[in-house]
Amino acid sequence: MGTLRIIGKELASAKENIPFNLATVASPLLFLFAFAVMVSGGITIPVETQPEASASAFLQATAEYRAPDGTPYLELEAAPAEGAPDGRSADRYIVEDEPAVGEEGATGKIVHLVNDVNSNMTKNYANRLTGALVNYVDVGRSSGTVEVVEQTRYEEDIPWDESFAVSTLVFGAMLAGLLFGQLSMTSEWENATAKLLVLSPRPASSVAAGKVVAAFLKALVAGAVLVGVVALMYGRALASAPWLVAALCLMYIVFASLGLALGITVRSTMTAFLVSLVAALCLWVAGGGFGDLSYFGEAAQAVGAVNPATYALDAVRYAYFGGVADPTPLIVLAVGAAATLAAVCAVYAQWTRSERAAS
């Protein structure tokens, strides 16, 4: 009964912190919307050319160089007759010697004027130019071919914006768990009711468990909003709804427990909010929020192996995109949920004992 009363008390207090609750849901949504605007133009990038495309067979072929779904990789624009690109221009391809394929091989010269200071965009321009050249030379060959057979992890290519949206869902779930967990304790400090918790006759473990469960239930509501927004934005059907529910529930227990521990230490709601935001973002990035950790080397993979966000991302991605079912992420999250809940109950009990001794 003690645990149920704590849960009821915490849920009833939600109306006292409406701005905070809204901020908890809005933070990852703003993150998602900002990124959606950034990538709304798709994979096609503009490039200036000299001469204009109609004067070069290679540039005409480059304009038709497309992704597997038919989207052009490049949008060609005729460059000014003189001068290098300025700070507002795209990169520029200059055909100094028209590429040609003869009996002795391929010849030609193209100058790539790099304008963007972002190394990733520079790589994109270079890769597209290389791909267009390879495609152009391959078409002009009289014989010989190389077959590339693609074996994919998922049944279809996942658009970058959808992949990022699903990753952002995990970030939002982590943040919601941390924030609702810490609020259950920082509100006690700010309302001067922490002393009543110390003097409560209820077992400390039941009080801590009640606070975690209440934070878990609040986070479920926030999670439902995030899942709904992602569904409205992209309309992707889930590969496994039970897998998603299990992953989110286990994540909320893990991060609500960590949030409660944070609230015991950090007595200010705003300070705890900032700490939670930074912690969630760092864990999310280190866990592979921007892409699979196999892209980032051994050090990143070693950090990811002990990061709960890594397993949360793997589980949620499978729930949305399918692929090979591996129960390891859910097992690790289940063990982590049990461990963090037990740990925060022990931390809370130790805190109550120390406060009683001090008084």
N, C-alpha and C positions, 0 to 999 in steps of 0.2 A: 504493500500500500504506500510506503514511503516513496518509492521510486515513481509510482504513478502520480502522486501528488506533486512531486518535483516536475515531472513532465507537463502536467496541467498548468502549473505556475509559469513555467517557461513559455509555453505556447500562448498563454493569456497575455504575457508581457510583450508579445510581438507587436501589438497595436501601439505600444509606447515608443517603438523605434522604427516607425514607418519609413522615414527618410533613409535610415541606415539599411533597412531591408531592401528598399528599392535600389539603393546604390550597389548592394551586393549582386543583384540581378543585372543591373544596367552596365556595370563595369565590363564584363566579358562581351555583352552585346555591342557596346560601343567599339570595342576592339575588333569584333567580327565585322561590323558595318564599315568601319574605316578600311579594313583590308579588302572587303568586297568592292568598295569604290576604287581602290588602287588597282585591282586586277580586272575591273569591268571591261577593259579594252581587249582582253583575251591575249593570245600568244603572238599576235601580229605586231611587229614593231616597224616604225618608219625608218627609212634610210634614204639619204640623198645620193644621187648618181651623176657621174659625168662619163660619157654624154648622157642624154636622156634615153630611156629604155628603148624607144623605137629605133634608135640608131645602132643598137648592139644586139646581135642574136643571143649572146650570153645573158644580157640583162633581161631580154624578153623571156628567156627560159627561167631566169631567177624569179621573175614575177609570178611564174606558175609553180614555183617550188612550194609544196604544201605539206602540212602535217597529215598523218593517216586519216583524220576525220575530214580532210578537205580544206582546212583553214590555212590561208597563206601565211608563210613564216615572215614575209617581208612586204612592206608597202613602199614601193619605189616612188621617189619624187625627184624631179629634175633639179640639180643643184645650180646655184648661181654660177655664172661663167668664170668669175674670179673669186679668189679668197678662200681661206680655210673656214670650217664650221665655226660659228660663234657659240657663246655659252647657252643659247636657246635652240641650237640646231641638233639634228640627229647626227649619227656617224655618217661617213661618206665613203662610197666605193667609187674609185676612179679606174676606168678601164683604159690603161695606157697601151696595151697590146692585146687585141681581141683573142680570147682563148680559141684554140683550134686543135683538132685531133687528126694527126696524120699517121703515115706508116711508121715514122720514127718516134711516135708518142705524142704527148700533149705539149703545147706551147702556149705562151701568153703571159701577161703581167697585169696584175690588179693591185692598186694601192688602197689600203684601208686607212682612212683618216679617223682616228679615235677622238671623240669629243667628250664622252661621258667619263666622269671620275669614279663611277661605281664599277669595280672590277667584275662584278657579276654581269652587268649589262654589256661591258666590253667583251666578255666571254661569249655572251649570247650573239652579239654581232659577228664575232669571229667564227663561231660554230655554224651560224647560218650561211656565211659566205663559203666556208669550207664544204658544207653539205651541198650547196648549190653548184659549186665547182665539180664535186665528185659526181653529182647527178648529171651534169652537163657532159662531162667527159665520158661517163658510162654510156650515155645515149649515143655518143659519136663513135664508140668503139665498133669495129667491124666484127669482132668475135670475142668469146670468153665472157664469163659472168661469175659472180660470187653470190651464192645463196645464203641469206641470213635467216635462221629459224628462231623465232622469239618464243620463249617459254616464260609465262608471266605468273606472278604470285597471286594475282587476282584475275577474275574472269574477264575483266575489261580494264582499259586504261582509266585511271581515276583522275578527273580534272583537278588541277591544282587548287582552285578555289573551294571545291567540295572537300578535298583532303584537309585543307586548312580550317574549314568550318568545323569539321569533326574534331580536329585537334583543339580548336578553341572551346568546343564543348567540354573537353576534359579540363582545360584551364579554368573554365567557369565553375565546374564541379569542385575542383580543388579549392578554389577561392571561397565558394559558398560554404564548404565544410569548415574551413579555417575561420571565416568571419562569424558564422553563427555559433561555432564552438567558443571562440574567445569572448563574444558578446554575452554569453551566458554567465561569464565570470566578471568581465569588466563592468557590466551594469550593476553588479552587486557592490563593487568598489565605489562606483560613482553615486549610487543611491544610499550609501552608508549602511548596507544590509549585510556586508560580508561577515560582520561579527556574529550576526544571528546564525549564519551557516556554521560557524565554529562552535556555537553553543547548542546547535540542534542535537536532539537525542537520537536522530536517525543515524544509522551506520554511514560513515563517510563514503564507502564504496557505492551505496545505493543512491546517495545524492549525486555523486560524480556520474554514475551510469544514467541517472535520470536526465542530467544536463546534456550528456552526449546524445541520448535518444531524442530529446527535444530538438537539439541542433540538427540531428539527422533528418527529422521530419520536416523542419523548415527548409533544409537544403533540398529535399525531394521536390518541394513545390518550385524552388528556383530551377532545379534540373528539368522539371516538366516544361517550364517556360522556354528554357534554352533548346530542348529537343524540339518543341513546337516551332520555334523560330527557324531552326535549321531545316525542318521539314517544309515550312512555307517558302523559304528562300530557294531550296534546291529540289524538293520533291522526290528525294531518293528513298526508295523502299528499304527497310531494314533487312539485312541478311539474317539476323537473329535477334529478335526483340528480347527473349529471355536473357541472352548474353549481355545485352546493353543494360537491362535492369539489374542484373547481378553485379556487373562492373561498377555501375553508379552507386549502388547501395554499399558495396564494400569500400569504395572510395570515400563516401561520406562518413563512414564510421572511422576510417583511418584519419581523415583530416579534421573531423569534428573533435576527435580525441586530442590531436595535436593542438587544435585551436584552444581547447579548454586548458591545456597545460600552459599555453602562451598567455591566456587570460589570468592565470594565477600569478604569473611573474610580472606581466605588463599591466598596470592597473588603469591605464587610460584607453578608452575605446578608440580614439583617433590614432594614437600611437600603435595600438595593436592592429588597426586597419592597415596602416602603412606597412608594418612589418609583415602582415599576412599577404598583402599585395606583392611585395618584393619577393617574399619566400615562394609564393605560388608561381610567380613568373620565372624565377630562377630554376625551380624544380621542373617546371614545364619545358623550358628551353633545354636544360640538361638531360631531360628524359626523352627528347626527340620531337618536341613540338613542331619544329620546322622541317622534319624529315627523319627517316630511319637512321638510327645511330651508326649503322654500318658505313655511312658516308663520311663519318667524322673521326675515324681512327680509333686506336686501341685505348687511349686515355679516356675518351668520351664514353666508350663502351664499358670501361671499368667503373666509371662513376654511375653510369646508367644501371649497372647491375644491382646497385644498392639504393636506387631511387624509385620510390613507389610510383612516380609519374610515368616511368618507362612501361611498367606493366599495365597501368591504367590506359595509356595510349594504345598499346598493343591490343588490349581487350576490346576497347571501344571501336577501334578501326576494324577489327574482325566483325563486330556486331553490325557495322554499316556496310562494309565492302566484301565480306565473306573471305574466301581463300582457304588456307589449311587450318582446320580447327586445332588449336593447341591450348589445352587447359592450364598450362603453366601460369600465365598471367593471373587468372582467377584464383588459382591455388595460392600464389604468392600474396595476392591482395587479401585473401581470406586469413592467411596466417598473420599478415600485417595488421589486419583489423583486430584480431583477437589479442595480438601482442600490444598494440597501442592502447586499446581499451583497458587491458589489465594494467599497463604502465601508468596511464593517467589516473586510474582509481588509486593506485599506490601513491602517486605524487600528491593527489588530493588528500588522502588520508594522512600523509606525512605533514602536509601543510596545516591541516586542522590540529594535529598534535602539537606542532611547533607554536601555533598561535595560542593554543590553550596554555602551554607552558610559559609563554611570554606574558600572558595576562595573569 
